Amino acid sequence: MVAKTFGSAVSGVDANLITIEVNVGQGTSFYMVGLPDSAVKESQQRVESALKYFGFRMPRQKVVIGHQFSPRRYS
């Protein structure tokens, strides 16, 4: 694992904790796992756009970004 961070998702008046883990390995693919189908496609474009904006390039390796929703709720 290269990096691990935390985020949150708002659902109504509840906030859910999300764990985000990034792994870079051999290969040339970009994967996002743990999100619904349409959200995955949109998220891939957002990640690539954000990297370009800050002057970075997509690594020429396999990148896997995993999202895990925590069962604990915050409000």
N, C-alpha and C positions, 0 to 999 in steps of 0.2 A: 504494500500500500504506500502510495506516494504522499497522500494528504487525507486528512479527515477533518470535517468541520460540521457545524450544526446550523440548522435553519428552522423556520417554522412555517406552517400553513394555517391560514385562517379558514374556518368553516363555521359560518354563522357568527356566534359570539364566542366560540371556542377556538383556541390555538393549539395546534398539534406540533410536537417536536419532531424534526426530521434530521436524521444522520446522513451525511453525504460523504462518501468515500471515493477516492480517485486512485486508479491503478494504471500504470503505464508499463507495457511489456513488449514482447516481440510481435511483429505483425504490422499491418497498415490500416486498421479499422478503427472506427469510433463507435462506441456503444454506450447507450444510457439505459439503465435497467431500474425497475421499481416504480415506474410511472405508467399511467394509462397510455394507450397507443398514440392518440393525437397529441398528447402532452409531450411525449418523447421526441417526436419529429420537430415540434416547435422549440423545444429546449436545446436540441442539437444546433439549430440555427442561431439561437441566442448565445450559446457558448462560443461558437466560432466568431460571431460578430463582436462579442466582448473582447476576445483575444486580439482580433485585428485592430480594434479601436485603441487598445493599450500598447500596440506595437509588437505583439507576440505573433508567432506562427503556430499553426497546429503541428504537434510533433509528428514525425513520419514513423510513428510506432503505433501499436495497438493501445487505445485509450478506453478504459472502462470506468464509467461514472455510475455509482450505485446510490439509490435513494432508499432509505428505510424509514417508515413511519413508526414512531414510538407509540406504544399503547397508552402512555401517560398523557393526560390532557392538561393544558394550562388555560386559565381564563383570567 
